[in-house]
Amino acid sequence: MRSTTGADYRSLENDKIKDETMIWESKQQCIQSGIDPNLPPVFHTRFSEVELKAQLHKYSELLDIISIFVNKLLSTMQGDPILILVTDNEGYILTFKGDPASIARVQGSGVIEGVQFSEEVGTSSIELSLRYKQPIQLLGEDHFHTMLQRSACYSAPIHSDGERRIIGTLNLMTDIEFAHPHFLALLSAVTDSVEREMMLQKQNNQQHILNQALLETNYYGLIVTDALGRIIEINEKCLTILQLEDRDKREFIHSSVFDMIAIGQYFHRVIDEHKACVGMELSLQVQGSIQYYILDVVPIYDCIQTLIRVVGSFHNITEMKKTEEMLRNTEKLIFAGEVAVSIAHEIRNPLATVKGLIQISGKDSKLLHYDLIMSELERMNLITRDFMILGKPQMVQFQADYCHTILEEVLSIFNIQAGMNDISIVYEIIQDIQIQCDRNQIKQVFLNILSNAKEALPCGGEIRISLEIEGDFQRVRIRDNGEGMTDEVLQKIGEPFHTTKQDGNGLGMTIVYKILTSHGGHLDITSDVGVGTTVDIYFPLKDESSSNSYVI
């Protein structure tokens, strides 16, 4: 036990002198105010019934905490005339606890719930404790009023959590013969306990709010387990990600996270090896589509480095992945443009030579299919120009035309290839209206798509072509009963250099998409493996106000 030093005695003596000074000054103020010490204290201000009810509601959390500690204190003083009072920060009495006879005696003298101990009432430990912001005791004749000089009163201020702001006082009152020098220290210890409990409850409330905010978010999937992998918390978003949204999340509380195939291994690693798993990329099928997630699983330790919790969080990165893919495709398209321009230049030179020699020989040479050869050479020249579309902007000439006339020219060439591959073509015109287009570019669109259909029919089959109006678009449908495509292949159509053909370059559909975009059209492709593929090409109907040229 620590011995009392001379400095301790001097400190205690100084505190006593300080208290005596405060009490003496308060009594002098009472005399100057004309307060009669022989009369009971007069309370000039008090709460109305409604005001008291409102203040009790405001202080309900504090009063509940105080009750816990005061009840323990009073249980050690049973049979003693001990009275406990609680006031707010302005000295208004909120509640009494303790010996019933003492409560009745005090209330009989006018000290009831709702009255205020202010300076005008006279010297009181409550008013002095609030004024000087410190614990204080009044013993016997320290009181100004004669009727209170048979009492011992102790008061200690209660501070707000973590602040020096006073929110009330805790007070002990007893008969003078039951006074004890340790009562003030005991009361101060109780207020310290109350303040710590208030701070702890506030922290718990803040943590609860934070936990709820995190668990109820729609942006993250969260799952929390204990050190053995038993689930403590899991939010609805997590259940959706793991395709368990049809089940109540309460079913998973206290179950093992290791049973969740998609994420169990990562929790196992954290719990067994005590190492965080951060940045794990998962691909999960959610509501019929592939979604990509970053999974972080981190351990939580207490102050002595014991594992107490493991927290896993999912963050959807699907849009980020799509953006990355788009950037990669843009880079590919730029490279494809550079390659296409280079190839086009190399082709155009020998092509010009062949075309020139045939023109020199002229029709008089009686060359078979002279007109068709010249037409196709001209189209080849235009194709090389179209390849250059990938490399630099080109001016295309729009004019009114019918899809069926363009298709008939294409089919006059394609029928020969189709016949050689045992492919039959069924052609149906339901409705055909003029569109604004660059004829040669649209021929290339049809030929590229028909070529793909032919490649899908290595053992022969049927290609059905139909023309129909759908809304504000001319729809050209090309359907084959060939091999079909998987969803994975279908999603990559149009990407530069993506091809399933052994000798393909992966630019055909890229050019198709670019041409259609320049024409204000679009493409819809559906396919089933073993059933076939349907390609719907949409061209906007002719607009008389549209320009005849367009830069692509």
C-alpha positions in Angstrom: 0.0 0.0 0.0 1.4 3.4 -1.0 2.3 5.6 2.0 1.0 9.1 2.3 3.7 11.7 1.7 4.0 15.2 2.8 3.0 16.4 -0.6 -0.2 14.3 -0.4 -1.1 15.9 3.0 -0.5 19.4 1.6 -2.7 18.6 -1.5 -5.5 17.4 0.7 -5.2 20.4 3.0 -5.3 22.7 0.0 -8.4 21.0 -1.3 -10.1 21.4 2.1 -9.2 25.1 2.2 -10.5 25.5 -1.4 -13.8 23.8 -0.5 -14.2 25.9 2.6 -13.6 29.1 0.6 -16.3 28.1 -2.0 -18.7 27.3 0.8 -18.0 30.6 2.7 -18.4 32.6 -0.5 -21.8 30.9 -1.2 -23.1 31.6 2.3 -22.1 35.2 2.0 -24.0 35.4 -1.3 -27.1 34.0 0.5 -26.8 36.6 3.2 -26.5 39.4 0.7 -29.6 38.0 -1.2 -31.6 38.1 2.0 -32.3 34.4 2.2 -33.7 33.4 5.6 -31.7 30.3 6.9 -34.5 29.3 9.3 -37.0 28.8 6.5 -37.0 25.8 4.1 -35.3 26.3 0.7 -37.5 28.1 -1.8 -37.3 26.8 -5.4 -37.9 29.6 -7.8 -37.8 27.5 -11.0 -39.1 24.1 -11.8 -40.1 22.0 -14.8 -43.7 21.6 -15.8 -45.0 18.1 -16.0 -44.5 18.1 -19.8 -41.0 19.6 -19.6 -39.9 17.0 -17.0 -41.2 14.2 -19.1 -39.3 15.6 -22.1 -36.1 15.9 -20.1 -36.4 12.4 -18.7 -36.7 11.1 -22.3 -33.7 13.1 -23.3 -31.6 11.7 -20.4 -33.1 8.2 -20.6 -29.9 6.6 -21.8 -27.8 8.2 -19.1 -30.3 7.4 -16.4 -30.3 3.7 -17.5 -26.6 3.6 -17.1 -26.6 5.4 -13.8 -29.2 3.0 -12.5 -26.9 0.0 -13.1 -24.1 1.4 -11.0 -26.3 3.1 -8.4 -28.2 -0.1 -7.7 -24.9 -1.9 -7.1 -23.8 0.9 -4.7 -27.1 0.9 -2.8 -27.1 -2.9 -2.5 -24.0 -2.5 -0.3 -25.7 0.1 1.9 -29.0 -1.6 2.6 -30.7 -0.3 5.8 -28.7 3.0 5.8 -30.6 6.3 5.1 -28.9 6.8 1.8 -30.5 8.9 -0.9 -29.2 9.3 -4.5 -30.3 12.2 -6.7 -29.6 12.8 -10.4 -29.8 16.2 -11.9 -29.3 17.6 -15.4 -26.6 20.1 -16.4 -28.6 23.0 -14.9 -29.4 21.5 -11.5 -32.9 20.3 -12.2 -33.7 17.1 -10.2 -34.6 14.2 -12.6 -34.9 11.2 -10.3 -34.4 9.8 -6.8 -33.1 6.4 -5.7 -32.4 4.9 -2.3 -34.0 4.6 1.1 -37.8 5.1 0.7 -38.1 6.8 4.1 -35.4 9.3 3.2 -37.0 10.0 -0.2 -40.3 10.7 1.5 -38.8 13.0 4.1 -36.9 15.0 1.5 -39.8 15.3 -0.9 -41.9 16.4 2.1 -39.7 19.4 2.4 -40.3 20.4 -1.2 -37.3 18.8 -2.9 -39.1 16.9 -5.7 -38.5 15.9 -9.3 -38.3 18.9 -11.6 -37.1 21.6 -9.1 -33.9 23.4 -9.8 -31.0 23.9 -7.3 -29.8 27.4 -8.4 -27.9 30.1 -6.6 -31.2 31.7 -5.5 -32.1 28.6 -3.5 -29.1 28.8 -1.3 -25.9 26.9 -0.7 -26.1 23.4 -2.1 -23.5 20.8 -3.2 -25.4 20.5 -6.5 -25.1 24.2 -7.4 -21.4 24.4 -6.2 -20.5 21.2 -8.1 -22.0 22.7 -11.4 -20.5 26.1 -10.8 -16.9 25.0 -10.0 -17.1 21.8 -12.2 -15.7 19.5 -9.5 -16.9 17.1 -6.8 -17.8 18.8 -3.5 -19.3 17.9 -0.1 -21.4 19.8 2.4 -21.3 18.4 6.0 -23.7 19.6 8.7 -23.2 23.4 9.3 -21.6 23.8 5.8 -25.3 24.1 4.7 -26.8 27.6 4.9 -30.4 26.4 5.8 -30.8 25.2 9.4 -33.1 22.3 8.4 -30.3 20.8 6.2 -27.6 21.0 8.9 -28.4 17.5 10.1 -27.4 16.2 6.6 -24.3 15.3 4.7 -24.5 16.0 0.9 -22.0 14.9 -1.7 -22.1 15.9 -5.4 -20.0 15.0 -8.5 -20.4 16.3 -12.0 -21.0 13.9 -14.9 -19.1 14.7 -18.1 -20.1 14.0 -21.7 -18.2 11.1 -23.3 -14.6 12.2 -24.0 -15.4 15.8 -23.3 -15.2 18.2 -20.4 -18.8 19.4 -21.0 -20.9 18.7 -17.9 -24.2 17.0 -18.6 -25.5 16.5 -15.1 -24.6 15.6 -11.5 -24.7 12.5 -9.3 -25.5 13.2 -5.7 -25.6 11.3 -2.4 -27.5 12.6 0.7 -27.5 11.0 4.2 -27.9 11.9 7.8 -24.8 13.6 9.4 -24.1 10.7 11.7 -23.8 8.3 8.6 -21.3 10.7 6.9 -18.1 9.0 5.8 -14.9 10.6 4.4 -14.8 8.1 1.5 -18.3 8.9 0.2 -17.1 11.7 -2.1 -14.4 9.5 -3.5 -16.9 6.7 -3.9 -19.3 9.0 -5.7 -16.6 10.2 -8.0 -15.6 6.6 -8.9 -19.2 5.9 -9.8 -19.4 8.9 -12.1 -16.1 7.8 -13.7 -17.7 4.4 -14.3 -20.8 6.0 -15.8 -18.7 8.2 -18.1 -16.7 5.1 -19.4 -19.9 3.2 -19.9 -21.4 6.1 -21.9 -18.3 6.3 -24.1 -18.3 2.5 -24.6 -22.0 2.5 -25.6 -21.4 5.4 -28.0 -18.6 3.5 -29.6 -20.7 0.4 -29.8 -23.5 2.4 -31.4 -21.2 4.0 -33.9 -19.7 0.6 -34.7 -23.2 -0.9 -35.1 -24.2 2.0 -37.4 -21.0 1.5 -39.4 -21.6 -2.3 -39.6 -25.2 -1.8 -40.7 -24.1 0.8 -43.3 -21.5 -1.7 -44.7 -23.8 -4.7 -44.5 -26.8 -3.0 -46.1 -24.8 -1.5 -49.0 -25.8 -2.5 -52.5 -22.2 -2.0 -53.8 -20.3 -4.5 -51.8 -21.0 -8.1 -50.8 -19.8 -8.6 -47.2 -19.4 -11.7 -45.1 -18.0 -11.9 -41.5 -16.9 -15.1 -39.7 -15.4 -15.9 -36.4 -11.9 -17.5 -36.0 -13.3 -20.9 -36.8 -15.0 -19.9 -40.0 -18.6 -19.7 -38.6 -20.6 -17.0 -40.3 -21.5 -14.1 -38.0 -22.8 -11.6 -40.6 -23.7 -11.8 -44.3 -25.5 -9.1 -46.3 -28.1 -9.5 -49.1 -25.6 -8.4 -51.8 -23.3 -11.3 -50.9 -26.2 -13.7 -51.1 -27.1 -12.3 -54.6 -23.5 -12.7 -55.8 -23.3 -16.3 -54.6 -26.8 -16.9 -56.1 -28.3 -17.6 -52.7 -30.8 -14.7 -52.7 -33.8 -17.1 -52.6 -32.8 -18.1 -49.1 -33.1 -16.2 -45.8 -29.7 -14.9 -44.6 -30.5 -16.1 -41.1 -30.1 -19.6 -42.4 -26.4 -19.0 -42.9 -25.6 -17.5 -39.4 -23.4 -19.9 -37.5 -22.9 -22.1 -40.6 -19.4 -22.8 -42.0 -18.1 -20.5 -44.7 -15.9 -23.4 -45.9 -19.1 -24.9 -47.4 -19.4 -22.0 -49.8 -17.5 -23.4 -52.8 -16.7 -20.1 -54.5 -15.0 -18.4 -51.5 -14.4 -21.1 -48.8 -10.9 -21.8 -49.9 -9.8 -18.2 -49.4 -11.3 -18.1 -45.9 -9.5 -21.4 -45.2 -6.2 -19.8 -46.3 -6.6 -16.8 -44.0 -7.7 -18.8 -41.0 -5.0 -21.5 -41.4 -2.1 -19.3 -42.5 -3.1 -16.0 -40.9 -2.4 -14.2 -44.2 -4.8 -11.8 -46.0 -6.1 -12.8 -49.4 -6.4 -9.5 -51.2 -7.3 -8.8 -54.9 -8.5 -12.3 -55.7 -10.4 -12.1 -59.1 -13.5 -14.2 -59.3 -15.8 -14.8 -62.3 -19.3 -15.9 -61.3 -22.5 -16.3 -63.2 -25.1 -14.0 -61.7 -28.6 -13.9 -63.1 -27.6 -15.4 -66.5 -24.5 -13.3 -67.2 -20.8 -13.6 -66.2 -19.8 -11.0 -63.6 -16.3 -10.3 -62.4 -15.5 -9.6 -58.8 -12.5 -8.7 -56.7 -12.5 -10.6 -53.4 -10.6 -9.4 -50.3 -10.5 -11.7 -47.3 -8.7 -10.1 -44.3 -8.1 -11.3 -40.7 -9.0 -9.1 -37.7 -7.0 -9.4 -34.5 -7.5 -8.2 -31.0 -5.0 -6.3 -28.9 -3.0 -9.4 -28.1 -2.9 -10.5 -31.7 -5.5 -13.3 -31.4 -7.6 -13.9 -34.5 -11.2 -12.9 -33.7 -12.9 -12.2 -37.0 -12.4 -12.7 -40.7 -14.0 -10.3 -43.1 -14.6 -11.0 -46.8 -15.8 -8.3 -49.3 -16.8 -8.5 -52.9 -16.4 -5.6 -55.3 -17.9 -5.8 -58.8 -15.4 -5.0 -61.5 -17.4 -6.1 -64.5 -17.7 -2.6 -65.9 -14.0 -2.1 -65.4 -13.2 -5.3 -67.3 -15.5 -4.2 -70.1 -13.7 -0.8 -70.2 -10.3 -2.6 -70.4 -11.6 -4.9 -73.1 -12.9 -1.8 -75.0 -9.5 -0.2 -74.8 -7.8 -3.3 -76.0 -10.2 -3.5 -78.9 -9.5 0.2 -79.7 -5.8 -0.6 -79.8 -6.4 -3.6 -82.0 -8.5 -1.5 -84.3 -5.8 1.2 -84.6 -3.3 -1.6 -85.4 -5.8 -3.2 -87.8 -6.2 0.1 -89.6 -2.5 0.5 -90.0 -2.1 -3.1 -91.4 -5.2 -2.7 -93.6 -3.9 0.5 -95.2 -0.5 -1.2 -95.9 -2.2 -4.2 -97.4 -4.6 -2.1 -99.5 -1.7 -0.2 -101.0 0.1 -3.4 -101.9 -3.0 -4.9 -103.5 -4.0 -1.8 -105.5 -0.8 -1.7 -107.5 -0.9 -5.2 -109.1 -4.7 -4.8 -109.4 -4.3 -1.6 -111.4 -1.9 -3.5 -113.7 -4.3 -6.4 -114.3 -7.2 -4.1 -114.9 -5.2 -2.0 -117.3 -4.0 -5.0 -119.4 -7.6 -6.3 -119.7 -8.9 -2.9 -120.7 -6.1 -2.7 -123.4 -7.1 -6.0 -124.8 -10.7 -4.7 -124.9 -13.9 -6.4 -125.7 -12.7 -7.2 -129.2 -10.5 -9.9 -127.7 -13.8 -11.8 -127.1 -12.7 -12.6 -123.5 -15.4 -14.6 -121.9 -17.3 -12.7 -119.2 -15.4 -9.6 -119.9 -18.1 -7.3 -118.3 -18.3 -9.4 -115.2 -14.5 -9.6 -114.8 -14.3 -5.8 -115.2 -17.1 -5.3 -112.7 -15.4 -7.6 -110.2 -12.0 -5.9 -110.7 -13.7 -2.6 -110.0 -15.3 -4.1 -106.8 -11.9 -5.4 -105.7 -10.6 -1.9 -106.1 -13.4 -0.6 -104.0 -12.8 -3.3 -101.4 -9.2 -2.2 -101.0 -10.6 1.3 -100.5 -12.9 0.0 -97.9 -10.0 -1.7 -96.1 -8.5 1.8 -95.9 -11.6 2.8 -93.9 -10.0 1.1 -91.0 -6.9 3.3 -91.3 -8.2 6.8 -92.1 -11.5 8.6 -92.7 -13.1 8.2 -96.1 -15.8 10.1 -97.9 -18.6 7.8 -99.0 -21.3 8.7 -101.5 -24.9 8.0 -100.3 -27.6 7.6 -102.8 -31.1 6.1 -102.8 -31.1 2.4 -103.6 -33.0 -0.8 -103.0 -31.5 -3.7 -101.0 -32.9 -6.3 -103.3 -31.1 -4.9 -106.4 -27.8 -4.9 -104.4 -28.5 -8.4 -103.1 -29.3 -9.7 -106.6 -25.9 -8.5 -107.9 -24.2 -10.1 -104.9 -26.1 -13.4 -105.3 -25.2 -13.6 -109.0 -21.6 -14.1 -107.9 -22.2 -15.9 -104.6 -24.6 -18.5 -106.2 -21.6 -20.0 -108.1 -19.7 -20.5 -104.8 -22.8 -21.8 -103.0 -23.5 -24.3 -105.8 -20.0 -25.7 -105.6 -20.5 -26.3 -101.8 -24.0 -27.9 -102.2 -25.7 -24.9 -100.5 -29.2 -23.9 -101.6 -30.4 -20.3 -101.3 -34.0 -19.3 -100.6 -34.6 -15.6 -101.3 -37.8 -13.9 -100.3 -38.8 -10.2 -100.7 -41.7 -9.4 -98.3 -41.2 -5.6 -98.4 -38.4 -3.5 -99.8 -38.1 0.3 -99.5 -35.3 2.5 -100.7 -32.4 3.3 -98.3 -29.6 5.9 -98.4 -26.4 3.9 -98.9 -23.0 3.5 -100.6 -23.8 0.7 -102.9 -20.4 -0.9 -103.0 -20.0 -0.8 -99.2 -23.4 -2.5 -98.7 -22.4 -5.2 -101.3 -19.3 -5.8 -99.1 -21.5 -6.2 -96.0 -23.7 -8.8 -97.7 -20.7 -10.7 -99.1 -18.9 -10.8 -95.8 -22.0 -12.1 -94.0 -22.8 -14.6 -96.8 -19.2 -15.8 -96.7 -19.5 -16.5 -93.0 -22.7 -18.4 -93.6 -21.0 -20.5 -96.3 -18.1 -21.3 -93.9 -20.7 -22.5 -91.3 -22.0 -25.1 -93.9 -19.0 -27.2 -94.8 -21.2 -30.2 -95.7 -23.8 -28.1 -97.5 -27.1 -26.8 -96.2 -29.5 -23.9 -96.7 -29.2 -20.1 -96.5 -32.5 -18.2 -96.3 -32.6 -14.5 -97.1 -35.6 -12.2 -96.5 -36.3 -8.5 -96.8 -38.9 -6.9 -94.6 -39.7 -3.5 -93.0 -39.3 -3.3 -89.2 -40.2 0.0 -87.7 -38.1 2.7 -89.3 -35.6 0.2 -90.7 -35.2 -2.0 -93.7 -34.3 -5.4 -92.3 -32.3 -7.9 -94.3 -32.3 -11.3 -92.5 -29.7 -13.9 -93.5 -30.2 -17.3 -91.8 -28.3 -20.5 -92.2 -28.8 -24.0 -90.7 -25.1 -24.5 -90.1 -22.9 -25.3 -87.1 -23.9 -22.3 -85.0 -21.8 -20.5 -82.4 -21.2 -20.6 -78.7 -22.1 -17.6 -76.5 -18.4 -16.9 -76.0 -17.7 -16.7 -79.7 -20.8 -14.6 -80.3 -19.7 -12.0 -77.7 -16.4 -11.5 -79.5 -17.8 -11.0 -83.0 -16.5 -7.7 -84.5 -13.4 -7.6 -82.4 -10.3 -7.0 -84.6 -8.3 -10.2 -85.4 -10.8 -12.4 -83.7 -11.6 -15.3 -86.0 -12.6 -19.0 -85.8 -11.5 -19.7 -89.4 -8.2 -21.4 -90.0 -7.2 -18.9 -92.8 -9.2 -15.9 -91.5 -7.8 -12.5 -90.5 -10.5 -11.4 -88.1 -11.2 -8.2 -90.0 -14.4 -9.1 -92.0 -16.9 -8.4 -89.3 -14.9 -5.4 -88.0 -15.4 -3.8 -91.4 -19.1 -4.8 -91.5 -19.7 -3.1 -88.1 -17.8 0.0 -89.2 -19.8 0.3 -92.5 -23.1 -0.2 -90.8 -22.3 2.4 -88.2 -21.5 4.9 -90.9 -24.9 4.1 -92.5 -26.8 4.6 -89.2 -27.6 0.9 -89.1 -27.0 -1.9 -86.8 -26.6 -5.7 -86.6 -28.3 -8.3 -84.4 -26.9 -11.9 -84.3 -28.4 -14.9 -82.7 -27.0 -18.4 -82.8 -27.5 -21.9 -81.4 -24.8 -24.6 -81.7 -26.0 -27.3 -84.1 -29.0 -25.3 -85.2 -27.6 -22.3 -87.1 -27.1 -18.6 -87.1 -29.5 -15.7 -87.9 -28.1 -12.3 -88.8 -30.5 -9.3 -88.9 -29.1 -6.3 -90.8 -30.9 -3.0 -90.2 -30.7 0.0 -92.5 -32.6 3.2 -91.8 -35.2 4.0 -94.4 -34.5 6.8 -96.9 -34.7 10.3 -95.4 -35.2 12.9 -98.1 -33.5 15.6 -96.0 -30.3 13.5 -95.5 -27.0 14.5 -97.1 -25.6 12.6 -100.0 -22.2 12.3 -98.5 -20.8 11.2 -95.2 -17.3 11.0 -93.7 -16.4 7.7 -92.0 
